[in-house]
Amino acid sequence: ESDLHTKRTGHTEFSDKTSETTKPIALEVAKNPSSSDVDMVDASSSGEPEEMVVPDVDAKLLEELESMGFSKERSTRALHFSGNSSLEAAANWIVEHENDADIDQMPLVSAKSKSEPPKPTLTPEERKAKAQELIERARKKKEEEERRMEREREKERIRIGRELLEAKRMEEDNERKRIIALRKAEKEEEKRAREKIRQKLEEDKAERRRKLGLPAEDPNAPKPAAPVVEEKKSSLPVRPATKIEQMRECLRSLKQSNKDDDAKVKTAFNTLLTYIKNAATKPEEEKFRKIRLSNAAFQDRVGKLEGGIKFLELCGFEKIEGDEFLFLARDKIDKAVLTSAGSELNSAINNPFFGVL
């Protein structure tokens, strides 16, 4: 009975009061019992179930125990049976009863009674050592959790870095493919232009023969080889100039028309490079894609110089609002064209022989 009492309540002291509460059995029924002879009984002996509730404990101490890694049930039980006095006393109680079968069950007490705290069985030195051990264990557990979280964060940083590198590589590959496709399209355009010119020459030649009354030329007949000199004299342009060549020609014209003022030429080239760089790197901002033609600084640096405005038009700028502004529409920005324009400007700035010939 003493062991059962200790496991159920946590009390180490037990006193048998059975003989005090028992009453002798009366074999004879009392006649005409009066109200004064009736014994008053407790509510507990009337057959009604006793209400059991969770004991009240110090909320702050409970929170500290839970932060050390103990469950709410174990912490509540420890505070209740240790007298709800201190964190150290509760930790000592957990050490002493950590092998109890009901250590993780929420304690229940009668709503009308309060259990007295059991007396500690450890010496102060032992209690202090046990408490220190529990605190050290909780600290190590917290440090291990922090190390684990740091490893997880480092793995996440590495993963994000790899994804960014892969995205950058894919973007560079796509840009290279775009430039290759652009060059291929330019070559196809040149080829079609040469073919159109050849067909036009053939048609003109046939028309001249017809007007002169000559028979049509046999396409299968061998053609005499023309002298090299004559071939040079009759040579015609077989392909239109590409946009890059047109840009280079604008810059060459600008430098040759101001060959006596290198500072003005350099200022013009740097100004054009600034416009192109801003449009390529900050396409979402309209102020970098709109130029007022009447602006004095613009006119002095670029507008009045030969080839300056044409260079910007080749980059995609268009005159709007009655030729008051040069504007590059957001949906007409071609980064490949702007990149080529920037390369031509850098070459013109850094090459001391640019435009000399």
Secondary structure, 3 states (H helix, E strand, C coil): CHHHHHHHHCCCCCCCCHHHHCCCCCCCCCCCCCHHHCCCCCHHHCCCCCCEECCCCCHHHHHHHHHCCCCHHHHHHHHHHCCCCCHHHHHHHHHHCCCCCCCCCCCCEECCCCCCCCCCCCCHHHHHHHHHHHHHHHHHHHHHHHHHHHHHHHHHHHHHHHHHHHHHHHHHHHHHHHHHHHHHHHHHHHHHHHHHHHHHHHHHHHHHHHHCCCCCCCCCCCCCCCCHHHHHHCCCCCCCCCHHHHHHHHHHHHHHHCCCCHHHHHHHHHHHHHHHHHHHHCCCCHHHCEEECCCHHHHHHHHCCCCHHHHHHHCCCEEECCCCEEECCHHHCCHHHHHHHHHHHHHHHHCCCCCCC
